[in-house]
Amino acid sequence: MEFGLALSGGATKGAAHIGAMKALQEAGLVPSWISGTSAGSMVAALYACGYNIKEMENIALSLSRDIYDTDYKGIIGGILQWVVFKDTKWDGLMKGKKLESLMKKWTEGKWMRESNIPLAITAVDINTGRTVIFVSSKRKLDDDLYTIYRDDVPIYQAVRASIAIPVIFKPINLHGMRLVDGGVTESVPTGVLKKMGAKKVIGINLGYSGQRRSEVDNIWEIGSQSIDIMSYQIMKYRTEESDYIINPHIYDTGMMEVERIPELIERGYQTVKNSLYSINKAINI
């Protein structure tokens, strides 16, 4: 049975998607459509560019905290602007250039239209509030008051837009739009996959699911957790767009805890292994 797979955001927790996909593949469940938001967009993009699970796992295990390029100059300049003028143009703690550069290398500069399978990556135009979904093909997709579809950007730029957690990462400007993390409006992008042709859609939600986290005590974690909570509220009203949502309940991992990536991959793997009966039932009805 063909199905679409939608991957949520979650910063470093996104590594769990790789383990989840490994378990799905072992069970003979290979997605024919894929979408992603924020960290999920990175995994979706790699998969759509032809990377196998082992290759994606190796990429994840190679990551370090160096991928977070703090904009020290911008921070200092922003503080000075505020002190002097009581106003500031400072728009993010991190530049996002390192992750953008890595995604460009890994995807070999491919454009959305060049993905191996149908691909969708979400972002939000912070100026208009519209959801922007970058897709491999606009066939069957019509813009409306709330959503605009684009297929005319490189995959790495779509991913860079999708990972731009407000305040944490600087927004990216594309085609006159100022874009931030897709999780602001579309945490687990299941609906677009059905519009693209998938009859059955499975979602993986790594975000907040009602748990208490006592370690949300710095600007990075507050920003990330705020998006997760907002996405959780949205998800409660959009369950009809998916046939099954996998929730590994990975709420105890900080945004920058890259040293826990091996553990996160394993937790995603075990969650799917334990859910295979329900997943098979959902996509084979």
C-alpha positions as CSV (number, residue, x, y, z in Angstrom):
1,M,0.0,0.0,0.0
2,E,1.4,3.4,-1.0
3,F,1.4,6.1,1.7
4,G,2.7,9.5,2.5
5,L,4.9,10.3,5.5
6,A,4.8,13.7,7.3
7,L,7.7,14.6,9.6
8,S,7.3,17.2,12.4
9,G,9.9,19.7,13.7
10,G,11.8,19.2,16.9
11,A,15.3,20.5,16.5
12,T,17.8,17.9,17.6
13,K,14.9,15.5,18.3
14,G,14.5,15.3,14.5
15,A,17.1,12.5,14.6
16,A,14.3,10.3,15.8
17,H,12.7,10.5,12.4
18,I,15.6,8.5,11.0
19,G,15.1,5.7,13.5
20,A,11.4,5.7,12.8
21,M,11.9,5.5,9.0
22,K,14.4,2.6,9.6
23,A,11.7,0.6,11.4
24,L,9.1,1.4,8.7
25,Q,11.5,0.3,6.0
26,E,12.3,-3.0,7.8
27,A,8.6,-3.7,7.9
28,G,8.4,-3.1,4.1
29,L,6.7,0.3,4.6
30,V,8.4,2.8,2.2
31,P,6.8,6.2,1.7
32,S,5.9,7.3,-1.8
33,W,5.4,10.9,-0.7
34,I,7.2,12.8,2.0
35,S,6.9,16.2,3.7
36,G,8.6,17.9,6.6
37,T,8.6,20.9,8.9
38,S,11.7,22.4,10.5
39,A,14.0,19.5,11.5
40,G,11.6,17.1,9.7
41,S,12.2,19.1,6.5
42,M,15.9,18.2,6.7
43,V,15.2,14.5,6.9
44,A,12.5,14.6,4.3
45,A,14.8,16.6,1.9
46,L,17.6,14.0,2.3
47,Y,15.3,11.1,1.7
48,A,13.7,12.8,-1.3
49,C,17.2,13.4,-2.8
50,G,17.9,9.6,-2.7
51,Y,19.7,9.1,0.6
52,N,19.1,5.7,2.2
53,I,18.5,5.3,5.9
54,K,22.1,4.4,6.8
55,E,23.4,7.4,4.9
56,M,21.0,9.7,6.8
57,E,22.0,8.1,10.1
58,N,25.7,8.7,9.3
59,I,24.9,12.4,8.6
60,A,23.0,12.8,11.8
61,L,25.8,11.1,13.9
62,S,28.4,13.5,12.3
63,L,26.6,16.6,13.6
64,S,28.0,18.7,16.4
65,R,27.1,21.9,18.2
66,D,29.1,23.7,15.6
67,I,26.1,23.7,13.3
68,Y,24.6,26.4,15.5
69,D,26.4,29.6,14.3
70,T,25.5,32.2,16.9
71,D,25.4,35.7,15.5
72,Y,27.5,37.4,18.2
73,K,28.0,40.6,16.1
74,G,24.3,40.9,15.5
75,I,23.5,40.3,19.2
76,I,25.9,43.0,20.3
77,G,24.7,45.4,17.6
78,G,21.0,44.7,18.5
79,I,21.6,45.4,22.2
80,L,23.4,48.7,21.4
81,Q,20.6,49.8,19.1
82,W,18.1,49.1,21.9
83,V,20.2,51.0,24.5
84,V,20.6,54.0,22.3
85,F,17.4,54.2,20.2
86,K,15.0,51.9,22.2
87,D,14.5,50.0,19.0
88,T,16.4,47.2,17.2
89,K,16.6,45.4,13.8
90,W,18.1,42.3,15.4
91,D,16.1,39.3,14.2
92,G,17.7,36.1,15.5
93,L,20.3,34.5,17.7
94,M,21.7,32.3,15.0
95,K,22.6,33.0,11.4
96,G,21.6,29.5,10.0
97,K,24.4,29.8,7.4
98,K,26.1,26.6,8.5
99,L,23.0,24.4,8.2
100,E,22.1,26.0,4.9
101,S,25.6,25.3,3.6
102,L,25.5,21.7,4.7
103,M,22.0,21.2,3.2
104,K,23.2,22.7,-0.1
105,K,26.1,20.2,-0.2
106,W,24.0,17.2,0.8
107,T,21.3,17.9,-1.7
108,E,23.8,18.9,-4.4
109,G,22.0,22.1,-5.0
110,K,18.9,20.3,-6.4
111,W,15.7,22.3,-6.9
112,M,12.4,21.2,-5.5
113,R,11.3,20.0,-8.9
114,E,14.3,17.6,-9.0
115,S,13.4,15.6,-6.0
116,N,13.3,11.8,-6.5
117,I,9.8,11.5,-5.0
118,P,7.0,14.0,-4.3
119,L,8.3,16.4,-1.6
120,A,6.7,19.2,0.5
121,I,8.5,21.5,2.9
122,T,6.6,24.1,5.0
123,A,7.5,27.6,6.1
124,V,5.5,30.8,7.1
125,D,5.6,34.3,5.7
126,I,6.0,36.2,9.0
127,N,4.7,39.4,7.3
128,T,1.4,38.0,6.0
129,G,0.9,35.0,8.2
130,R,0.4,32.7,5.1
131,T,1.7,29.2,5.2
132,V,4.3,28.7,2.3
133,I,4.7,25.2,1.2
134,F,7.5,24.4,-1.2
135,V,6.6,21.4,-3.3
136,S,8.2,19.3,-6.0
137,S,5.1,19.9,-8.2
138,K,2.3,22.4,-8.1
139,R,-0.1,20.0,-9.9
140,K,-3.4,19.7,-8.0
141,L,-2.3,22.6,-5.7
142,D,-4.0,26.0,-5.8
143,D,-3.1,29.0,-3.7
144,D,-5.7,30.3,-1.4
145,L,-6.1,33.0,1.3
146,Y,-4.0,31.0,3.8
147,T,-1.6,29.0,1.8
148,I,0.8,29.6,-1.1
149,Y,2.7,26.8,-3.0
150,R,6.1,27.3,-4.6
151,D,8.2,24.9,-6.7
152,D,10.8,27.4,-7.9
153,V,13.5,27.3,-5.1
154,P,16.5,25.0,-4.4
155,I,15.7,22.4,-1.8
156,Y,18.3,23.7,0.6
157,Q,16.7,27.2,0.7
158,A,13.3,25.6,1.4
159,V,14.8,23.7,4.3
160,R,16.6,26.9,5.6
161,A,13.3,28.7,5.6
162,S,11.5,25.8,7.4
163,I,14.1,25.6,10.3
164,A,14.0,29.3,11.1
165,I,12.5,29.0,14.6
166,P,11.5,32.6,15.5
167,V,14.0,34.5,17.6
168,I,16.4,31.5,17.5
169,F,17.2,31.6,13.8
170,K,17.2,34.6,11.5
171,P,14.3,34.5,9.0
172,I,15.3,34.0,5.3
173,N,14.1,36.3,2.5
174,L,12.8,34.5,-0.6
175,H,10.7,35.9,-3.5
176,G,9.7,39.0,-1.4
177,M,8.7,36.8,1.5
178,R,10.2,36.8,5.0
179,L,10.1,33.2,6.1
180,V,10.2,31.5,9.4
181,D,9.7,27.9,10.8
182,G,6.8,26.1,9.2
183,G,5.8,24.8,12.7
184,V,4.1,28.2,13.4
185,T,1.1,27.0,11.3
186,E,1.9,23.4,10.1
187,S,3.7,21.2,12.6
188,V,3.0,17.9,10.9
189,P,2.3,18.6,7.2
190,T,-0.1,15.8,6.5
191,G,-2.8,17.7,4.5
192,V,-0.5,18.7,1.7
193,L,0.4,15.1,1.0
194,K,-3.2,14.1,0.5
195,K,-3.6,17.1,-1.9
196,M,-0.5,15.8,-3.8
197,G,-2.1,12.4,-4.3
198,A,-1.4,10.3,-1.2
199,K,-4.5,8.2,-0.2
200,K,-3.1,7.3,3.2
201,V,-0.8,9.5,5.3
202,I,1.2,8.7,8.4
203,G,2.6,11.5,10.6
204,I,5.4,11.5,13.1
205,N,5.0,14.1,15.8
206,L,8.1,14.8,17.9
207,G,6.7,18.0,19.5
208,Y,5.1,18.8,22.8
209,S,2.2,16.5,23.8
210,G,1.2,17.9,27.1
211,Q,4.3,17.0,29.2
212,R,6.0,19.2,31.7
213,R,9.6,20.2,31.0
214,S,11.4,21.8,33.9
215,E,14.6,22.5,31.9
216,V,12.9,25.2,29.7
217,D,15.1,27.9,31.3
218,N,16.9,29.7,28.5
219,I,16.1,31.6,25.3
220,W,16.8,28.7,23.0
221,E,14.6,26.2,24.9
222,I,11.8,28.8,25.5
223,G,11.7,29.7,21.7
224,S,11.6,26.0,20.7
225,Q,9.1,24.9,23.3
226,S,6.8,27.9,22.4
227,I,6.6,26.6,18.8
228,D,6.0,23.1,20.0
229,I,3.1,24.1,22.3
230,M,1.5,26.2,19.6
231,S,1.8,23.4,17.1
232,Y,0.3,21.0,19.6
233,Q,-2.8,23.1,19.9
234,I,-3.1,23.3,16.1
235,M,-2.6,19.5,15.7
236,K,-5.6,18.8,18.0
237,Y,-7.9,20.3,15.4
238,R,-6.3,18.7,12.3
239,T,-6.2,15.0,13.1
240,E,-8.6,14.3,10.2
241,E,-5.8,15.0,7.7
242,S,-3.8,12.0,8.8
243,D,-4.6,8.3,9.1
244,Y,-2.2,7.7,12.0
245,I,0.0,9.8,14.1
246,I,3.2,8.3,15.6
247,N,4.2,10.1,18.8
248,P,7.5,9.0,20.3
249,H,7.0,11.3,23.3
250,I,10.5,12.7,23.1
251,Y,10.0,15.7,25.3
252,D,13.1,15.4,27.5
253,T,15.7,16.5,25.0
254,G,17.0,20.0,24.6
255,M,17.4,21.8,21.3
256,M,21.2,21.6,21.3
257,E,21.8,18.2,22.8
258,V,23.4,16.7,19.7
259,E,25.3,14.2,21.8
260,R,22.0,12.4,22.4
261,I,21.4,11.7,18.6
262,P,22.2,8.0,18.8
263,E,19.7,7.6,21.6
264,L,17.1,9.6,19.7
265,I,17.5,7.5,16.6
266,E,16.9,4.4,18.7
267,R,13.9,5.8,20.4
268,G,12.3,6.7,17.1
269,Y,13.1,3.1,15.9
270,Q,11.6,1.4,19.0
271,T,8.4,3.6,18.9
272,V,7.6,2.5,15.4
273,K,8.5,-1.1,16.1
274,N,6.0,-1.1,18.9
275,S,3.3,0.6,16.7
276,L,3.6,-1.5,13.6
277,Y,0.3,-3.3,14.1
278,S,-1.6,0.0,14.3
279,I,0.3,1.5,11.4
280,N,-0.3,-1.4,9.1
281,K,-4.0,-1.4,10.1
282,A,-4.3,2.4,9.4
283,I,-2.8,2.3,5.9
284,N,-4.3,-0.9,4.7
285,I,-8.0,-0.2,5.6
